[in-house]
Amino acid sequence: MTAPALERHRASLDGELGDVAAVRRSIGEWLRGWGLEPLVEDVELVASELTTNAILHAGGAVDVVVERRAGGVRVEVHDGRPDVVPTAPAPLGVGGDDENEDEMDRMARALFERTTTGRGLLLVQAFSDAWGVDVNPAAKGVWAEVGTGRLPRGSATAPAGFPPAGGVRVQLCGVPVRLVLYSAANLDELVRELQTTDFDAAAPTELAELGERLARETAASREPLRAAAREALQSRHRAIDIELVVPPAQVSILRHFVDLTGQVEHLCRAGVLLSQPPTAEVTAFRRWFVDEVARQVAGRPMTPCSFPV
């Protein structure tokens, strides 16, 4: 049974990464005011990771709620994207640099260590007593408790029953797990650099906006792919079948995504960005993904993915 909140504070954010530092400062003040100085660093870290993930992957306004509970603190980060649910970084039996680590183990580490969400949730899991996700049709809240002593629960999947209104069911068959992971890792790296770098006056003024648009316009399709990849890794599968519910209007957004990633790739190769550009295969995979979704939304039959696993 969840302990009642003794006191609480709320911060409403516009969804800018600069808000994260302000949240950390506020949390330090709140916890010191409650006499919980020993928990400040851990709660600041957990809240920062949850808030950063919400801003990067959900986009839009974010609410941060910090509650004092018996013996500890509960942090909740709410956003308006119930369709974008983080997956729990449960152990997959991988062993770092173990000489027996195979390709599936390396891909598992790529999912949770190279991607922004994976690294963030590993930290949340390590520094909290429990964490999870609460979802309703209009919003979601990712929460974590520090100092409460509860056993970790971890919520990893979105409840069924919230497909976008008017959506078309799209099936993607035989999708290589490795390409899902490499594409996700590359895109997360690009988005984070675009949103966190203080570009000088010589850089194009639209760079920061480009990161925000990439995060916003890819979130709905990235997270189901990432969740399916994680499930496949647990089952030691090299390819996955994915079902998405795609509103017809989403097709133009996906087309725009391909154009945006092309712009970003050019900036990487020109040295404007430090992130590595995607490989030619990853670029081709992204184009196949968008083209296949568009084909099925238009009523054409499914074509299995032809990329090698």
N, C-alpha and C positions, 0 to 999 in steps of 0.2 A: 504494500500500500504506500502510495506516495505521500511523503510528509507535507503538511501545509506550509505555505510561504509565510514567513514571519514579517518580512519587509521586502519591498521590491522597487526597482527603478527601471525606467524604460527610455530608450533612445531611438528616435525615428530618423533614419538616414535616407539620403537621396539616391544612394547606390553608387557613390564615387569611392574609389579605393583610398582616397585621402581621408575618408571618414573613419577608417580602421584605427588610425593613430589616435583620433579623438575618443573613440570608444575605449581604447586601452587606458587613456588618462582618466576617463570618467570611472572606469571599473576600479582603478587603483584608489581613487577618492572614496568611492562607495564602500569598498571592503575595509579600508582603514577606518572609516566612520562606524562600521559595524564591529570593529575590533578583530577583524580577520586578516591581519597583516601577513601571517604565514602562508595564506592561500593566494596572495595577490599575484605572484609571478605565474603560477599554474593557471589561474582563472584568466589572466590577461592573454596567455598563449592560446588557451582553448577558445576563448571568445574571438580572438583575432583570426584563427583558422576558420572557424565557422562563418564569421562575417565575410572574410575574403572569399570563401567558396560561394557564398550566396551571391555576392556582387559579381564574381567572375562567371558563374555558371547559370544563375537564374536571371540576373539583370533586373533593373527597376528598383523601386523603393524596398528598404529592408528595415525591420523593427528588431531591436535587440532588447531583451528583457533579462534582468539579473535579479534573482530572488535569493534572499537569505533563508536557508533551511536549517533544521536542527543539525548542528555540527558542520555545516558546509554551505555550498552555494550551487544554485542551478542557473545555467545560462541557456536562453532560448533565442534562436535567430529565425525570424519569420519572413517569408517572401511570398509573392503571388504566383509561384510556379509549382503547382502540385504535380505536374507531369515530369518535373526534373528532380528525381530523388537520388541522393547519394547512395552508393553501395558500400556495405560494411567491409572493412579490410580484414576479414577473418584470416587466420593463418592458412596457407595452402600447402604446407609441407615443404616450402622452399628453404634452401639453406645457404643463402648468401653466396660465398665463393666456393662452396663445396665442390670437389672435383667430380662428384657424381651428379651434379646438377645437369638436367637435360634441357632440351629446347623449350619444353612446356614450362619448366621451372623458370627459365630466363624470361619467358613471356609473362609469367605471373608477376615476377618482380618488376617488369616494365609497366604493368598496369598500375601497381600500387606505389612504386617508387619514382618513376619518371613522370607520371602525370600529376598535375597540380592537386586535383581532388584526392588522389591516392595518398600523396605525401601528407596533405593536411589532415585527413582522417586517421592516418596512422598516429600522428601526434595527438589528436583528440583522444583516441583510444588509449594511448600510453599515459596521458596526464589526467584522465578523468576516471571516476569510479563507475560511471555508467553513461551511455549515450544512446540516442535513438532518433527516430523520425516520426512525427505525427502528421498525417495528411488528411485533408478534407477536399471537397470538390473545388474550392476556391483558393486554397493556400496550403502551405506546409510550414512546419516548424521543426528545425533540427535542434536538439537539446543535448546538454551534457551536464553532469553533476560532479562536483569536486568537493571532497571532504565529507561526503554523506555516507560512504562505506557500503553503498549498494553494489550488488554483483552486476557486471556488465550485461546489458540486454542487447543493444545493437539492433537497429531496424534497417533492413537492406532493400526492401522492395516496395514499390508503390502498390496500394490496393487496386484491384481491378474495378472496372465500372466507371471510369472517368474519361472515356475517349472524347476527343474534341468533337463538338457538334458538327454533323455533316461530313465526317471524315470517311475516307476510303481505306479499306484494309489492304495493306501492301505486304507481300511476302518476299523476303530475300533469302534465297537458299544457297547453301554451300559457301558462305562468306568466310574467308580465311581469318582465323583469330589473330594471327600475327599482323595482318594489315589493319584490323580494327585498332589494335594496341599501338602500332607505330603511328597511325594517323592521329589517334587521340593524344599521344604524348607530344607529337610535333605541334598540334593545334593548341594544346594547353600552354606549351612553352611560348608560342607566338603571342597568344592572347595576353599572357602575364607580362611579357616584355612591353607590348604596346600600351598596356594600361598602367604600368608602373614606372616607365622611363620618363624622365623629365627632358624631353627633346629640346634642343637649342633652336634659336631663331632660324637657323639655316635649314632645318628639317621641315618637311611639309606639315602645314598646320592641321591637316586632317588625320595625322597618324594616331593620336589618342582616341579620336572618334572611331577610327577603323577598328581598334581593339574592342571597343564597346559594342559595335555592330556585329563583329565576329562572334563575341560571346553570346549576345542576345539571339542572333539568327541561327546559331548552330546548337543551342542548348537542347531543344526538344528532340533532335535526332541523335545527338552525341550520347546522351545518358542511356537510352534504351540499348544502344549498341554496346556501350561499356558494361552494362549490367549483364547482357547476354554473353559477352566475352568472359566475364568473371565466372558465370555458371558453367561455361564450356571448359574453362581451365580446371575447375573443381572435378569435372568428369573426365579430364584428360583428352578432350576432343580438340582437333586442330581446325575444324570448320563449324560454323553455327548457322542455324536457320532462324530468321528474325521476322517477327510480325509487327508492323507499325500501323497506326491509324493516322492517316495524313489528310488534313483538309485540303481541297484543291488549291486554295490560296497559298498553301505552303510551298507549292512547286516553284513559284516565282522567287520565293525567299531562298530556296535551295539553289536555284540558278544564280542568284545574287551571291550566295556563299562561294560558289566556284569562282566567280569573278573577283571577289574580295581576296580569296586565298591566292589567286594568281597575282594580284597586286602585291601582297605580302611576300610571296616568293621572290618577286623581282627586287623588292627592298632588301631581302636577305642576301641575294646574290650581288647586289650593288654595295653591300657593306653598311647600309643605313641601319639595319638591325643586326644584332649579334647572334640571334637564334639561327640554328641550322635550317636551311630550306628543306622542304620535303623531298624525298627521292622521287624519281620519275614514276616508279611503280605506285607510290602512295598517291601522287597527283592523278594518275590514271584511275586508281581505285575510287577516289572521290568523285571523279567524273562519271564512272560507271554507276556508282551509288545514286547520284542525282538523276541520271538518265533513266535508270531502272524504276525509280520511284515515279518519275514523270510518266513513263510508259504505262505503268499499272494504274495510276490515277486516271489516265485517259482511256482506260478500259481494255488495254492490250494484255495478253497473257504473260505470266511470269517467265523470265528467262534465268536459269541458274547462273550463278557467278562462275566465271571461267578462270579467275586468277588461281595460280597454284597455291596449295595449302602449305 
